[in-house]
Amino acid sequence: MSKGRVFIGLSGGVDSALSAWLLQNKNYDVSAVFMKNWREDFCPSATNTKSNYCTQDDDLNDAISVCDHLSISLEVVDFSKQYYERVFTHFLYEYKHGRTPNPDVFCNAYIKFDSFLNYALSNGADYIATGHYARVEKGPDGIYRLLKGTDLTKDQSYFLYRLNQYQLQHVIFPLGNLDKVTVRKLARKIGLPNANKRDSTGICSVGERPFREFLSSFLPAHPGPIYTLDGKYLGQHQGLMFHTIGQRRGLGIGGVRGYDANLAWYVVSKDVNRNALIVCLGEHHPSLYCRIVDLGDLSWIGECPSDGSNCYLSQVRYHQSDQLCEYYGFGTASGRVVFSSPQRAVAPGQSLVIYDGAICMGGGICVSMEN
């Protein structure tokens, strides 16, 4: 007897392919959807974006091969308009204003678990599924909780912290209790045609491509001055959007008379009003560290953290080791995280995600930092 109808988001990669097989073997009625989230001809503001970097056609062919192998249907659904309007324009806005956004977070919140979810439910599905390494559990209180995947080297709950109760009750993550090595072994054992396909990287839904070239095709670069913390002019940057806090490479400045030639320069902040890049000398300069991060645009999966009374774990970037912290809320819109140990290179625009053990509670966007 079927456990329900599931639409699996099939990306062409091995993770979602094995997820489809696992769902079949758990007696779900499985259909596949390939999401087309990026169309270069949809972006009239861009120039010179035509390239061979996008693998969408190859990914679709791999998805077709997987569906043929598993004998499941495949539908191609175009969400590129929604992606451009709800994810990519935000991505460009943030970079234009000197911040460092994470498009994967918003692609999950607004496309995969919103547009795709709504499409699936309106077409007869009970659930959607993806190849994310994360878990969903319903507690005795009826609250759905998002948990880290058991393979902590692949855990993707960081990218899913903006999901809500409605979304989680309709989501299945078949790989939540598996590790990547097992996924590869199972994929080879059952003969999946993409069992040895390498994992994708790059900008969510856009693919792997030279970042500076790609961003320049949407936003005009505005060169400006590079200053030390004490205001000494060192040279010119090619655009604030090409740099982030803690960055060393690509600054175009080497040894400077009067400064230690054995130490490298690192980005410590961006002065958007002056279009200036501020740098410090040395990988562990105190100005690169902070103990306090103020958050905006908060999103909680269930209950929000208690003010200061408990120690939580947190991550300010994907795959960072868990960091002890306390949380203080300022109403529903903003909050403050105080770390037990100083954190290096936290950038405005990044997502800070808070955990209670393995439970992902939610998080917010980094707005400002204090030492």
C-alpha positions as CSV (number, residue, x, y, z in Angstrom):
1,M,0.0,0.0,0.0
2,S,1.4,3.4,-1.0
3,K,2.5,5.8,1.8
4,G,1.5,8.7,-0.4
5,R,2.5,10.5,-3.6
6,V,5.9,12.2,-3.6
7,F,7.3,14.6,-6.1
8,I,11.1,14.3,-6.0
9,G,13.2,17.3,-7.1
10,L,15.6,15.6,-9.4
11,S,18.7,17.7,-10.2
12,G,20.6,15.2,-12.2
13,G,23.0,14.5,-9.4
14,V,23.5,11.3,-7.5
15,D,21.9,12.5,-4.2
16,S,18.5,13.2,-5.6
17,A,18.7,10.1,-7.8
18,L,19.3,7.8,-4.9
19,S,16.6,9.6,-2.9
20,A,14.1,8.7,-5.6
21,W,15.1,5.0,-5.4
22,L,14.9,5.0,-1.6
23,L,11.4,6.5,-1.7
24,Q,10.3,3.8,-4.2
25,N,11.6,1.1,-1.8
26,K,9.6,2.6,1.0
27,N,6.4,2.3,-1.0
28,Y,5.9,5.9,-2.0
29,D,4.3,6.7,-5.3
30,V,7.2,8.7,-6.8
31,S,7.2,11.2,-9.7
32,A,10.2,13.4,-10.6
33,V,10.4,17.1,-11.4
34,F,13.4,18.8,-12.9
35,M,13.4,22.4,-11.9
36,K,14.7,24.9,-14.5
37,N,15.6,27.8,-12.3
38,W,18.0,29.7,-14.5
39,R,17.5,31.1,-18.0
40,E,20.2,33.4,-19.2
41,D,17.9,35.0,-21.8
42,F,15.4,35.9,-19.1
43,C,17.8,38.5,-17.7
44,P,17.7,41.6,-19.8
45,S,19.9,43.6,-17.5
46,A,22.8,41.2,-18.1
47,T,25.4,41.4,-20.9
48,N,27.8,38.7,-22.2
49,T,26.3,36.0,-20.0
50,K,26.2,33.4,-22.8
51,S,28.7,30.7,-21.9
52,N,29.4,27.0,-21.5
53,Y,29.4,27.2,-17.7
54,C,25.7,26.3,-17.3
55,T,25.3,22.5,-17.1
56,Q,21.5,22.6,-17.0
57,D,21.1,20.6,-20.3
58,D,23.6,17.9,-19.2
59,D,21.8,17.7,-15.8
60,L,18.5,17.3,-17.5
61,N,19.9,14.5,-19.6
62,D,21.2,12.8,-16.5
63,A,17.8,13.2,-14.8
64,I,16.1,11.6,-17.8
65,S,18.5,8.7,-17.7
66,V,17.8,8.2,-13.9
67,C,14.1,8.2,-14.5
68,D,14.4,5.7,-17.3
69,H,16.5,3.5,-15.0
70,L,14.0,3.7,-12.2
71,S,10.9,3.7,-14.4
72,I,9.4,6.9,-13.0
73,S,7.9,9.8,-14.8
74,L,9.7,13.1,-15.2
75,E,8.3,16.6,-15.7
76,V,10.3,19.7,-16.5
77,V,9.0,22.8,-14.7
78,D,10.3,26.3,-15.3
79,F,10.7,28.4,-12.1
80,S,13.3,30.8,-13.7
81,K,11.0,33.8,-13.4
82,Q,10.4,33.1,-9.7
83,Y,14.1,32.5,-9.1
84,Y,15.1,35.7,-10.8
85,E,12.5,37.9,-9.0
86,R,12.7,36.3,-5.5
87,V,16.3,35.1,-5.3
88,F,18.6,36.6,-7.9
89,T,17.5,40.2,-7.7
90,H,18.1,40.0,-3.9
91,F,21.5,38.5,-4.5
92,L,22.4,41.4,-6.8
93,Y,20.9,44.0,-4.4
94,E,23.0,42.7,-1.5
95,Y,26.2,42.7,-3.5
96,K,25.5,46.2,-4.8
97,H,25.3,47.4,-1.2
98,G,28.5,45.8,-0.1
99,R,27.1,42.7,1.6
100,T,27.8,38.9,1.2
101,P,24.5,37.0,0.6
102,N,24.0,33.3,0.3
103,P,21.6,32.5,-2.6
104,D,21.3,28.8,-1.6
105,V,19.4,29.8,1.5
106,F,16.9,31.9,-0.4
107,C,16.6,29.4,-3.3
108,N,15.6,26.8,-0.8
109,A,13.1,29.0,1.0
110,Y,11.4,30.6,-2.0
111,I,11.9,28.1,-4.9
112,K,12.5,24.5,-3.8
113,F,10.3,24.6,-0.7
114,D,7.8,27.2,-1.9
115,S,7.3,27.4,-5.6
116,F,8.1,23.7,-6.1
117,L,6.1,22.7,-3.0
118,N,3.0,24.6,-4.1
119,Y,3.3,23.2,-7.6
120,A,3.5,19.6,-6.2
121,L,0.6,20.0,-3.8
122,S,-1.6,21.6,-6.4
123,N,-0.9,18.6,-8.7
124,G,-1.8,15.8,-6.4
125,A,1.3,15.3,-4.3
126,D,1.3,14.7,-0.6
127,Y,5.0,15.5,-0.2
128,I,8.0,16.8,-1.9
129,A,11.5,15.3,-1.5
130,T,15.1,16.5,-2.2
131,G,18.6,15.1,-1.9
132,H,19.5,17.3,1.0
133,Y,21.4,15.9,3.9
134,A,19.1,16.8,6.7
135,R,16.3,15.3,8.8
136,V,12.7,16.2,9.8
137,E,11.0,14.9,12.9
138,K,7.6,15.6,14.4
139,G,7.8,15.9,18.1
140,P,5.1,14.7,20.6
141,D,4.0,18.4,20.8
142,G,3.1,18.3,17.1
143,I,6.0,20.6,16.2
144,Y,8.1,19.7,13.3
145,R,11.8,20.0,13.8
146,L,14.7,20.3,11.3
147,L,17.7,18.3,12.4
148,K,21.2,18.0,11.1
149,G,22.0,15.2,8.8
150,T,23.8,12.3,10.6
151,D,26.8,12.8,8.2
152,L,28.1,16.0,9.7
153,T,30.5,16.4,6.8
154,K,27.6,16.8,4.4
155,D,24.9,18.2,6.7
156,Q,22.9,20.9,4.8
157,S,20.6,22.2,7.5
158,Y,22.5,25.5,7.4
159,F,20.9,26.2,4.0
160,L,17.4,25.1,5.2
161,Y,17.1,27.3,8.3
162,R,14.4,29.5,6.8
163,L,11.9,26.7,6.3
164,N,8.6,26.8,8.3
165,Q,6.2,24.4,9.9
166,Y,4.0,24.2,6.8
167,Q,6.9,23.4,4.6
168,L,8.4,20.8,6.9
169,Q,5.2,18.8,7.3
170,H,5.3,18.2,3.5
171,V,9.0,17.5,3.1
172,I,11.0,14.2,3.1
173,F,14.8,14.1,3.2
174,P,15.6,10.4,2.3
175,L,19.4,10.9,2.8
176,G,19.1,12.3,6.3
177,N,20.4,9.2,8.0
178,L,23.0,8.3,5.4
179,D,26.6,9.3,4.7
180,K,28.0,10.2,1.3
181,V,30.1,7.1,1.1
182,T,27.0,4.9,1.5
183,V,25.1,7.0,-1.0
184,R,27.8,6.4,-3.6
185,K,28.0,2.7,-2.9
186,L,24.3,2.2,-3.1
187,A,24.1,4.2,-6.3
188,R,26.7,2.0,-7.9
189,K,25.1,-1.2,-6.6
190,I,21.7,-0.4,-8.1
191,G,23.3,0.8,-11.4
192,L,22.3,4.5,-11.3
193,P,23.7,6.0,-14.5
194,N,25.0,9.1,-12.6
195,A,26.5,7.1,-9.7
196,N,30.0,8.6,-10.2
197,K,29.0,12.1,-11.2
198,R,30.9,14.7,-9.2
199,D,29.0,17.0,-6.8
200,S,28.1,20.4,-8.2
201,T,29.4,23.6,-6.8
202,G,29.0,27.3,-7.7
203,I,26.1,29.7,-7.3
204,C,22.8,28.0,-6.6
205,S,20.9,27.2,-9.8
206,V,23.4,29.3,-11.9
207,G,26.3,26.9,-11.9
208,E,30.0,27.1,-11.8
209,R,31.5,30.0,-13.6
210,P,34.1,32.8,-13.0
211,F,32.4,34.8,-10.3
212,R,34.0,38.2,-11.1
213,E,33.1,37.9,-14.8
214,F,29.6,36.7,-14.0
215,L,28.8,39.4,-11.5
216,S,30.2,42.1,-13.8
217,S,27.7,41.2,-16.4
218,F,24.9,42.3,-14.1
219,L,26.4,45.1,-11.9
220,P,28.8,47.8,-13.2
221,A,32.1,47.7,-11.4
222,H,33.1,50.9,-9.6
223,P,36.9,51.0,-8.8
224,G,37.8,52.9,-5.7
225,P,40.5,53.3,-3.1
226,I,42.1,50.8,-0.7
227,Y,43.0,52.2,2.7
228,T,44.6,50.8,5.8
229,L,42.8,51.0,9.2
230,D,44.7,54.2,9.9
231,G,43.7,55.8,6.6
232,K,46.8,55.3,4.5
233,Y,46.1,54.9,0.8
234,L,47.5,51.6,-0.7
235,G,46.0,51.4,-4.2
236,Q,42.8,50.8,-6.1
237,H,40.2,48.0,-5.9
238,Q,38.2,47.0,-9.0
239,G,34.9,47.0,-7.2
240,L,33.6,46.4,-3.7
241,M,31.4,43.6,-4.8
242,F,34.4,41.4,-5.7
243,H,35.6,41.3,-2.1
244,T,34.4,40.0,1.2
245,I,35.5,40.2,4.8
246,G,38.6,38.2,5.5
247,Q,39.6,37.9,1.8
248,R,43.3,37.9,0.9
249,R,43.6,37.1,-2.7
250,G,42.9,39.5,-5.5
251,L,43.7,42.8,-3.7
252,G,46.6,43.7,-6.0
253,I,48.7,45.1,-3.2
254,G,52.0,43.5,-2.1
255,G,54.7,44.8,0.2
256,V,54.1,48.3,1.3
257,R,57.0,50.4,2.7
258,G,56.8,50.8,6.4
259,Y,54.8,47.6,7.0
260,D,55.9,44.0,7.7
261,A,56.6,42.4,4.3
262,N,56.1,39.0,5.8
263,L,52.4,39.6,6.5
264,A,49.6,39.6,3.9
265,W,46.8,42.2,3.6
266,Y,43.2,41.1,4.4
267,V,39.9,42.8,3.8
268,V,38.5,44.0,7.2
269,S,35.5,46.1,6.0
270,K,33.9,48.0,3.2
271,D,33.0,51.7,3.3
272,V,30.1,51.8,0.8
273,N,29.6,55.5,1.2
274,R,33.2,56.2,0.1
275,N,33.4,53.2,-2.1
276,A,36.5,52.3,-0.2
277,L,38.0,48.9,0.8
278,I,39.6,48.8,4.3
279,V,42.4,46.3,4.9
280,C,44.5,45.1,7.8
281,L,47.9,43.4,7.9
282,G,48.0,39.8,9.1
283,E,45.6,36.9,9.0
284,H,44.8,37.2,12.7
285,H,44.6,40.9,13.1
286,P,42.2,41.8,16.0
287,S,40.0,43.8,13.7
288,L,39.1,40.6,11.8
289,Y,37.4,39.2,14.9
290,C,34.1,39.9,16.7
291,R,32.3,38.6,19.7
292,I,28.9,40.1,19.0
293,V,26.8,39.9,15.9
294,D,23.5,41.7,15.5
295,L,20.9,39.9,13.3
296,G,18.0,41.0,11.2
297,D,15.4,39.3,9.0
298,L,14.9,36.5,11.6
299,S,13.4,33.2,10.8
300,W,12.5,30.5,13.4
301,I,11.4,27.0,12.6
302,G,9.6,26.5,15.9
303,E,10.3,28.3,19.2
304,C,12.9,31.0,19.1
305,P,16.0,30.7,21.4
306,S,15.7,31.9,25.1
307,D,17.3,35.1,25.9
308,G,20.7,34.6,27.5
309,S,19.6,31.7,29.7
310,N,21.0,28.9,27.5
311,C,24.1,28.3,25.5
312,Y,23.4,27.4,21.9
313,L,25.5,26.3,19.0
314,S,25.8,28.4,15.9
315,Q,27.4,28.6,12.4
316,V,28.1,31.8,10.4
317,R,29.0,29.9,7.3
318,Y,28.4,26.5,5.8
319,H,30.6,23.7,7.2
320,Q,31.9,25.9,10.0
321,S,32.4,24.0,13.3
322,D,29.7,24.7,15.9
323,Q,30.4,27.8,18.0
324,L,29.0,28.3,21.5
325,C,26.9,31.4,21.9
326,E,24.1,33.1,23.7
327,Y,21.1,34.7,22.0
328,Y,19.2,37.9,22.9
329,G,16.0,38.9,21.1
330,F,14.9,42.4,20.3
331,G,11.3,41.7,19.4
332,T,10.5,39.6,16.4
333,A,12.6,41.4,13.8
334,S,16.1,41.5,15.2
335,G,18.4,39.8,17.8
336,R,21.9,39.6,19.0
337,V,24.3,36.7,19.3
338,V,27.2,36.8,21.8
339,F,29.9,34.2,21.1
340,S,32.0,32.5,23.7
341,S,35.0,32.8,21.5
342,P,35.8,35.5,19.0
343,Q,34.7,34.8,15.4
344,R,36.9,35.6,12.4
345,A,35.7,37.3,9.2
346,V,32.0,37.5,9.8
347,A,30.5,39.5,6.9
348,P,27.3,41.5,6.7
349,G,24.7,39.6,4.6
350,Q,25.8,36.2,5.8
351,S,23.3,33.9,7.4
352,L,23.9,33.0,11.1
353,V,22.1,29.8,12.0
354,I,21.5,28.7,15.6
355,Y,21.3,25.1,16.9
356,D,20.1,23.4,20.1
357,G,22.3,20.3,19.8
358,A,21.3,18.7,16.5
359,I,18.1,20.7,16.2
360,C,18.2,23.7,13.8
361,M,16.2,26.4,15.4
362,G,16.5,29.0,12.7
363,G,18.6,32.2,12.4
364,G,18.9,35.5,10.7
365,I,21.1,37.7,8.5
366,C,24.3,39.3,10.0
367,V,23.8,43.1,10.1
368,S,26.7,44.4,12.2
369,M,29.5,43.1,14.3
370,E,31.3,44.3,17.5
371,N,34.6,43.2,19.0
